[in-house]
C-alpha cells in the first residue's frame, strides 16, 4: 500500500529547476513520475461515466493547465487544497511561502474552478501572526476565490510536531487534567473524553479565537452564500442537495470547539444526523451497471 497526500507530485517549477541545473538524471526521473500520473488519469477516464473522484493536491497545480485538463477528463472533480493562511506572514510562520496570498491566491484558486475542478479550501486559524482582522480577510478571500467548500480549523498541537513540544513546555507548570490524565497525554483518554486542544494566540484570548473562527464558519455557510455557490449544480434537485451537504458539513465540523458547551454540541449533532438522512435519500439511485475494467488495466 502507498499513501500519497499530494496528487501533483511534480510541479512545473520542479522541472524548471532540474533543467536549469542541467541535472539530466533528476529531470528524467521527474518526467517519468509526471507521465505516470497522466497515465493514471487516462485510465480513470475510461471507467464508467458516473464515477467521480476526489483527491488532495497542492496549489502549485493551478499553474499547470495541462494537468488540470487531464484531471477534468478523469472526472477528478474535487480537490482538497491546503491554503492554510492568506497573508505572507502567516505562510512564513508555517513554512509554506510557496503558497500564494492576496490577489494571487484568489487567481490561483479560481484556476481550478475554471477547469471544472471544485476546491475544498483548508484554512488554519490561531497562527502566531493572526490578528482579529485576519478572520474577515480569510472569509473574504475564500468567497472571492469561488471555492466550493471551505474548512476553518484551529492550529492543534499534535504529538511529534514542534507545535506540540512548544505547547507542552509552555504549559508544563499548569497543564489541565481530565479524569486524572494530563492533556499532554490526551491519547490515553477514551476518544469521547479527549479534549479538543488548540494553540492560543498571544494577540487574542482563547474565547476570542473561538468566536472569530465560528463567525467565519457562519459567514461562509450562511444560506444566501451557500445558495449562490449552488449555481455550480445544473438542476434544482442538485442545487438543493448542494445546500444540504453544505449545511451538513458545517454542522459536522463547526460548533465543536473546546469552549463549546455539551448542549450546543448535541444540537449540532442532531442537525447533522437529520441532514444526513435527507442527503442519503437524495443520493439514492439505481444500482450501477456491471463495472468493466479497461483491457490494458487487467492483470496478465
C-alpha positions, 0 to 999 in steps of 0.5 A, spaced: 500 500 500 502 507 498 499 513 501 500 519 497 497 526 500 499 530 494 496 528 487 501 533 483 507 530 485 511 534 480 510 541 479 512 545 473 517 549 477 520 542 479 522 541 472 524 548 471 529 547 476 532 540 474 533 543 467 536 549 469 541 545 473 542 541 467 541 535 472 539 530 466 538 524 471 533 528 476 529 531 470 528 524 467 526 521 473 521 527 474 518 526 467 517 519 468 513 520 475 509 526 471 507 521 465 505 516 470 500 520 473 497 522 466 497 515 465 493 514 471 488 519 469 487 516 462 485 510 465 480 513 470 477 516 464 475 510 461 471 507 467 464 508 467 461 515 466 458 516 473 464 515 477 467 521 480 473 522 484 476 526 489 483 527 491 488 532 495 493 536 491 497 542 492 496 549 489 502 549 485 497 545 480 493 551 478 499 553 474 499 547 470 493 547 465 495 541 462 494 537 468 488 540 470 485 538 463 487 531 464 484 531 471 477 534 468 477 528 463 478 523 469 472 526 472 477 528 478 472 533 480 474 535 487 480 537 490 482 538 497 487 544 497 491 546 503 491 554 503 492 554 510 493 562 511 492 568 506 497 573 508 505 572 507 506 572 514 502 567 516 505 562 510 512 564 513 510 562 520 508 555 517 513 554 512 509 554 506 511 561 502 510 557 496 503 558 497 500 564 494 496 570 498 492 576 496 490 577 489 494 571 487 491 566 491 484 568 489 487 567 481 490 561 483 484 558 486 479 560 481 484 556 476 481 550 478 474 552 478 475 554 471 477 547 469 471 544 472 475 542 478 471 544 485 476 546 491 475 544 498 479 550 501 483 548 508 484 554 512 488 554 519 486 559 524 490 561 531 497 562 527 502 566 531 501 572 526 493 572 526 490 578 528 482 579 529 482 582 522 485 576 519 478 572 520 474 577 515 480 577 510 480 569 510 472 569 509 473 574 504 478 571 500 475 564 500 468 567 497 472 571 492 476 565 490 469 561 488 471 555 492 466 550 493 467 548 500 471 551 505 474 548 512 476 553 518 480 549 523 484 551 529 492 550 529 492 543 534 498 541 537 499 534 535 504 529 538 511 529 534 510 536 531 514 542 534 507 545 535 506 540 540 513 540 544 512 548 544 505 547 547 507 542 552 513 546 555 509 552 555 504 549 559 508 544 563 507 548 570 499 548 569 497 543 564 489 541 565 487 534 567 481 530 565 479 524 569 486 524 572 490 524 565 494 530 563 492 533 556 499 532 554 497 525 554 490 526 551 491 519 547 490 515 553 483 518 554 477 514 551 476 518 544 469 521 547 473 524 553 479 527 549 479 534 549 479 538 543 486 542 544 488 548 540 494 553 540 492 560 543 494 566 540 498 571 544 494 577 540 487 574 542 484 570 548 482 563 547 474 565 547 476 570 542 479 565 537 473 561 538 468 566 536 472 569 530 473 562 527 465 560 528 463 567 525 467 565 519 464 558 519 457 562 519 459 567 514 461 562 509 455 557 510 450 562 511 444 560 506 444 566 501 452 564 500 451 557 500 445 558 495 449 562 490 455 557 490 449 552 488 449 555 481 455 550 480 449 544 480 445 544 473 438 542 476 434 544 482 434 537 485 442 538 485 442 545 487 438 543 493 442 537 495 448 542 494 445 546 500 444 540 504 451 537 504 453 544 505 449 545 511 451 538 513 458 539 513 458 545 517 454 542 522 459 536 522 465 540 523 463 547 526 460 548 533 465 543 536 470 547 539 473 546 546 469 552 549 463 549 546 458 547 551 455 539 551 448 542 549 450 546 543 454 540 541 448 535 541 444 540 537 449 540 532 449 533 532 442 532 531 442 537 525 447 533 522 444 526 523 437 529 520 441 532 514 444 526 513 438 522 512 435 527 507 442 527 503 442 519 503 435 519 500 437 524 495 443 520 493 439 514 492 439 511 485 439 505 481 444 500 482 450 501 477 451 497 471 456 491 471 463 495 472 468 493 466 475 494 467 479 497 461 483 491 457 490 494 458 488 495 466 487 487 467 492 483 470 496 478 465 
